[in-house]
Amino acid sequence: MNKQEYAGFWIRFGAFMIDLVIMVIVIFVPLILIYGEDYLLGEQTIRGFWDVFLNYIVPFVATIWFWLNYAGTPGKMATHLKIVDAVTGNKLSLGQAIGRYFAYIPAMLPLGLGLIWVGVDKKKQGWHDKLAGTVVIKTNRAEPVNFNGRRY
């Protein structure tokens, strides 16, 4: 991982916000179309098959798939970040990806302290990163500017 830099809190938060917008479109718009406007206001915890499928199964499968195939979610890709193994710098294993996904639970429980930890940790690791043995790095792949066929 030569000339790589750990990704800090704010760039990762920006990536999360991009992912959040995508998830709202992909998950909540269909759920509102399926269950009606009362979906967000109702007191029912689980509304049915599509609720479970779109709220739990799709995010799990999609997140793991993106992590394994692109080393990050669309938000991380848009902000030029990659999730890699903390020791080797290689792509995540399936076990690491699944572990990292579920490690968000203890990271969020104490008022999100495990996520905020990214801002104070030397390697910019949240608790979910530490538990899964991962780091998030900047890819530093700035696109060269081309003027009249010459690269600058």
C-alpha positions as CSV (number, residue, x, y, z in Angstrom):
1,M,0.0,0.0,0.0
2,N,2.6,2.5,-1.0
3,K,1.6,6.2,-1.0
4,Q,-1.8,5.3,0.4
5,E,-3.5,7.4,3.0
6,Y,-6.1,6.3,5.5
7,A,-9.6,7.8,5.0
8,G,-10.8,10.0,7.8
9,F,-14.1,10.6,9.4
10,W,-15.5,13.4,7.1
11,I,-14.8,11.8,3.7
12,R,-16.3,8.5,5.0
13,F,-19.3,10.4,6.3
14,G,-19.7,11.9,2.8
15,A,-19.5,8.4,1.3
16,F,-22.2,7.3,3.7
17,M,-24.5,10.2,2.7
18,I,-24.2,9.2,-0.9
19,D,-25.1,5.6,0.0
20,L,-28.0,6.9,2.1
21,V,-29.5,8.7,-0.8
22,I,-29.2,5.7,-3.0
23,M,-30.7,3.4,-0.4
24,V,-33.7,5.7,0.1
25,I,-34.4,5.6,-3.6
26,V,-33.8,1.8,-3.9
27,I,-35.6,0.8,-0.7
28,F,-38.0,3.3,0.7
29,V,-39.6,4.5,-2.6
30,P,-40.6,0.9,-3.5
31,L,-41.8,0.2,0.1
32,I,-44.0,3.3,0.0
33,L,-45.4,2.2,-3.4
34,I,-46.1,-1.3,-2.1
35,Y,-47.4,-0.4,1.4
36,G,-48.7,3.1,0.9
37,E,-47.9,6.4,2.5
38,D,-48.6,5.1,6.0
39,Y,-45.5,2.9,5.7
40,L,-43.3,5.5,7.4
41,L,-45.9,6.5,10.0
42,G,-47.3,3.2,11.0
43,E,-46.5,1.5,14.3
44,Q,-46.0,-2.0,12.8
45,T,-42.4,-3.2,13.0
46,I,-42.6,-5.5,10.0
47,R,-45.2,-5.1,7.3
48,G,-44.6,-8.2,5.3
49,F,-42.3,-10.1,2.9
50,W,-41.3,-7.0,0.8
51,D,-40.5,-5.1,4.0
52,V,-38.1,-7.8,5.2
53,F,-36.7,-8.4,1.8
54,L,-36.0,-4.7,0.9
55,N,-35.0,-3.6,4.4
56,Y,-32.8,-6.5,5.5
57,I,-31.9,-8.9,2.7
58,V,-31.2,-6.5,-0.1
59,P,-28.9,-4.2,1.9
60,F,-26.9,-7.1,3.3
61,V,-26.5,-8.8,-0.1
62,A,-25.8,-5.6,-2.0
63,T,-23.3,-4.3,0.6
64,I,-21.3,-7.6,0.7
65,W,-21.4,-7.8,-3.1
66,F,-20.0,-4.3,-3.5
67,W,-17.4,-4.7,-0.9
68,L,-16.1,-8.0,-2.5
69,N,-16.3,-6.8,-6.1
70,Y,-15.4,-3.1,-5.9
71,A,-13.8,-2.8,-2.4
72,G,-16.5,-0.3,-1.4
73,T,-20.1,0.8,-1.8
74,P,-21.1,3.3,-4.5
75,G,-20.5,6.2,-2.0
76,K,-17.0,4.9,-1.3
77,M,-16.3,4.5,-5.0
78,A,-17.6,8.1,-5.7
79,T,-15.2,9.5,-3.0
80,H,-12.3,7.3,-4.2
81,L,-12.1,5.2,-1.1
82,K,-11.4,1.4,-0.8
83,I,-11.9,-1.0,2.0
84,V,-9.0,-3.4,2.3
85,D,-7.4,-5.9,4.7
86,A,-5.5,-4.0,7.4
87,V,-2.5,-6.3,7.2
88,T,-2.0,-7.1,3.5
89,G,-3.9,-4.3,1.8
90,N,-5.7,-6.9,-0.3
91,K,-9.4,-7.2,-1.0
92,L,-11.6,-8.4,1.9
93,S,-12.4,-12.0,2.3
94,L,-16.0,-13.1,2.4
95,G,-15.6,-13.7,6.2
96,Q,-14.2,-10.2,6.7
97,A,-17.0,-8.6,4.7
98,I,-19.7,-10.4,6.6
99,G,-18.0,-9.8,9.9
100,R,-17.6,-6.1,9.1
101,Y,-21.2,-5.8,8.2
102,F,-22.4,-7.2,11.5
103,A,-19.7,-5.3,13.4
104,Y,-21.6,-2.1,12.7
105,I,-24.1,-3.2,15.4
106,P,-21.7,-2.9,18.4
107,A,-20.1,0.2,16.7
108,M,-23.4,2.0,16.7
109,L,-24.9,0.9,20.0
110,P,-23.0,3.2,22.4
111,L,-24.3,6.5,20.8
112,G,-22.3,5.8,17.6
113,L,-19.0,6.0,19.4
114,G,-17.6,3.1,17.4
115,L,-18.2,5.1,14.2
116,I,-17.0,8.4,15.6
117,W,-13.8,6.5,16.7
118,V,-12.6,6.9,13.1
119,G,-11.9,10.6,13.9
120,V,-9.5,9.8,16.7
121,D,-7.8,6.5,15.7
122,K,-4.3,6.5,14.3
123,K,-5.3,4.3,11.4
124,K,-8.7,5.9,11.1
125,Q,-10.4,2.6,12.0
126,G,-13.9,2.4,13.4
127,W,-14.8,-0.4,15.8
128,H,-16.3,-2.3,12.8
129,D,-12.9,-2.0,11.0
130,K,-11.0,-3.2,14.0
131,L,-13.3,-6.2,14.6
132,A,-13.1,-7.2,10.9
133,G,-9.4,-6.4,10.4
134,T,-10.0,-3.7,7.7
135,V,-9.0,-0.2,6.9
136,V,-10.4,2.4,4.5
137,I,-7.9,4.1,2.3
138,K,-7.9,6.8,-0.3
139,T,-7.1,5.5,-3.7
140,N,-5.4,8.7,-4.8
141,R,-6.1,8.1,-8.4
142,A,-6.4,11.6,-9.7
143,E,-7.3,11.6,-13.4
144,P,-4.7,13.3,-15.5
145,V,-5.8,16.3,-17.5
146,N,-5.5,16.0,-21.3
147,F,-4.9,19.1,-23.4
148,N,-4.5,18.5,-27.1
149,G,-3.6,14.8,-26.6
150,R,-0.9,15.6,-24.0
151,R,-1.1,14.5,-20.3
152,Y,-0.4,17.0,-17.6
